[in-house]
């Protein structure tokens, strides 16, 4: 029965890619940007699905187990407020893209500053720091499939199968396929997550009873600061600011600003995006908190599997299979978008500008499809040696991406941006990121805030020394 459910889901997804393939592709905009023609709900679901991924399904549940409901407050509030920065950055990205035909983030940076080095650095940082997040989806899918099949599919084999399948349907359909697939997957994920909370809560005696039991076992799970006072006031500030500025800068999200039919659709989608986390973020966190009732004492990577463990223990085999298939939908909805965005950037930012021959549309798409495969395989190899936790993988990825926000804001909202200042800002912030990560610089230098706040401040100050009003 489990395999039937998986086959049905994969068949629906593959059918969506065939739909994308049937649509006439005459320009790069048709393949890479779905003809810039997405309306509010399609745009909302593709933005939501591409952002809420393994980081959401497994990562949020894991942090719910580690920290408690404080993680929900931080994530839902920060993500909701990111709707504002999506409007601030996204509106100008859409306008400039429409006026000048930009397709990648780097094309916008180059077009508005005239600096090829800054554009390439901007694109390179986006690519490098998106790769861990891309691998994170494969890691999550591997965990789920291994658990779902009781080890019949090993983690390694599951990782390979998911990677190959995603390559196939992204290559066939392009952005049209990805956007249509994301809408289905987004609906599947959140319907199934709600169902999962209801079923697990019922098996634990009801949602209220489950919360009371968890509170008796670990009272700190329900505190404002979380277990072991994880979120101090400075930590609260750090994470709220972090999500507000990091989310719009991921390439798979940034490029979705181009594909809105008009500004009204983009702004409406951003408002819906701001409202959604207030409901959907609580679902995996709650299941993670309840995990202390059924699986006390988990440590390390075990915690990241609390979601499938709870589903298998407290629901029927069929329901667990359906809901975990929804989780795979979440992972793939982000993975497909990342692959298409990064392949587009590699093709248009690094290959086409330096090719000695004129690259027609068919060859450009062919190159993009080859790069999709190469990137997916690269992500698969990262997945064979993942970080200690899914949340740690996401944190490293988001930290590198957040460094680019000041440059994105400056380029879209100011008339003159001196490229040298932006280049120095990016390089210095990245050096500091790795220095903190590897312990070359003491965390005390962050003054109690998360280190990424210092990186963002450095990036802002240096970048905005070299800007003038638009």
Secondary structure, 3 states (H helix, E strand, C coil): CHHHHHHHHHHHHHHHHHHHHHCCCCCHHHHHHHHHCECHHHHHHHHHHHHCCHHHHHHHHHHHHHCCCHHHHHHHHHHHHHHHHHHHHHHHHHHHHHHHCCCCHHHHHHHHHCCHHHHHHHHHHHHHHHHHHHHHHHHHHHHHHHHHCCCCCCHHHHHHHHHHHHHHHHHHHHHHHHHHHHHHHHHHHHHHHHHHHHHHHHHCCCHHHHHHHHHHHCHHHHCCCCHHHCCCHHHHHHHHHHHHHHHHHCHHHHHHHCCECCHHHHHHHHHHHHHHHHHHHHHHHHHHHHHHHHCCCCCHHHHHHHHHHHHHHHCCHHHHHHHHHHHHHHHHHHHHHHHHHHHHHHHHHHHHHHCCCCCCHHHHHHHHHHHHHHHHHHHHHHHCCCCCCHHHHHHHHHHHHHCCHHHHHHHHHEEEECHHHHHHHHHHHHHHHHHHHCCCCCHHHHCCCCHHHHHHHHHHHHHHHCEEEC
